[in-house]
Amino acid sequence: MSFSSYDALEARDLSFLRQVLEEACAERGVILDSAEAAGMARSLIDWYLFGIRHPQQLKDMLDPLPLRAGS
C-alpha cells in the first residue's frame, strides 16, 4: 500500500523515522539492511505521510491485522 502525498520529508522527519525503524527492527530481530527492513521503512514513510506521528502507533502499523477465529 502506498499513499500519494506531495509532502516533502525534512531531515528531522527522516531522523525520526530512522529511529522508529531501528527500534522496530530491534524488537522484531530484523537486520537493518535486509529486504524486510526496507519494506518496513517504506511502510513507515507511508503511514507517516498519512498522518501517523506517534512512534508506537507507527510500529503498531507494521504488525499484521490479527485473524478472527472462523475467518
LINRA-V20946 format. One record per residue. N is the residue number from 1. SS is DSSP state (alpha for helix, beta for strand, coil for the rest). PHI is phi in radians with two decimals (* if undefined). D_LAST is the distance of its C-alpha to the last C-alpha in whole Angstrom. Layout:
BEGIN
n->{N/N}
ss->{SS/SS}
phi->{PHI/PHI}
d_last->{D_LAST/D_LAST}
END
This chain:
BEGIN
n->{1/2/3/4/5/6/7/8/9/10/11/12/13/14/15/16/17/18/19/20/21/22/23/24/25/26/27/28/29/30/31/32/33/34/35/36/37/38/39/40/41/42/43/44/45/46/47/48/49/50/51/52/53/54/55/56/57/58/59/60/61/62/63/64/65/66/67/68/69/70/71}
ss->{coil/coil/coil/coil/coil/coil/coil/coil/coil/coil/alpha/alpha/alpha/alpha/alpha/alpha/alpha/alpha/alpha/alpha/alpha/alpha/alpha/alpha/alpha/alpha/alpha/alpha/coil/coil/coil/coil/coil/coil/alpha/alpha/alpha/alpha/alpha/alpha/alpha/alpha/alpha/alpha/alpha/alpha/alpha/alpha/alpha/alpha/coil/coil/coil/coil/alpha/alpha/alpha/alpha/alpha/alpha/alpha/coil/coil/coil/coil/coil/coil/coil/coil/coil/coil}
phi->{*/-2.38/-1.68/-1.51/-2.63/-1.77/-1.28/-1.71/-1.50/-1.66/-0.99/-1.19/-1.14/-1.13/-1.10/-1.05/-1.14/-1.09/-1.11/-1.10/-1.10/-1.04/-1.13/-1.10/-1.13/-1.08/-1.15/-1.77/1.22/-1.74/-1.24/-1.06/-1.74/-1.56/-1.10/-1.10/-1.14/-1.10/-1.14/-1.10/-1.07/-1.07/-1.13/-1.05/-1.10/-1.03/-1.16/-1.09/-1.16/-1.26/2.16/-1.46/-2.10/-1.44/-0.94/-1.18/-1.11/-1.08/-1.11/-1.10/-1.19/-1.39/-1.39/-1.15/-1.17/-1.21/-1.42/-1.45/-1.08/1.51/-1.51}
d_last->{23/26/28/31/34/38/38/40/39/42/43/42/38/38/39/37/34/36/36/32/31/33/32/28/29/31/28/26/29/29/32/34/35/32/30/27/29/30/27/26/30/29/26/28/30/28/27/30/31/29/30/29/32/31/31/28/26/26/25/22/21/21/18/15/12/11/7/6/6/4/0}
END
